[in-house]
Amino acid sequence: MIATYSAKSQRRYRYYICQTAREKGWKFCTTKSVSADLLEGSLLIQLRSELRPPKRAKLSRFQTPNGKPWSRRMRKSFRESCRR
């Protein structure tokens, strides 16, 4: 895709056109042109979703980081430390 624009009455319309369509003709490309705002917006959404840090799994109140439940002794110790 090649970035280009057209101008009409003091306004620019940005879009991308298929390089194959530009070189060989419109009949050789299925996607002839795409609005720049549409393409760039879609690209930003995809980049943000890929670059976002992975969600951490929520642990229950009495669950260790490896997913195992706390033992009775651990729960008792935790409760006593909260009371202090």
SULMOJO-V889188 format. One record per pair of residues at least 24 apart in sequence whose ideal C-beta (glycine too) atoms are under 10 Angstrom apart, sorted by the first residue. I is the first residue (numbers start at 1). J is the second residue. Records with the same first field share a line. If there is no record, write none. Layout:
BEGIN
I=J + J
END
This chain:
BEGIN
1=29 + 31 + 33 + 34 + 36 + 39
2=33
3=36 + 39 + 40
4=33 + 36
5=36
12=36
13=37
14=39 + 40
15=39
16=40
END
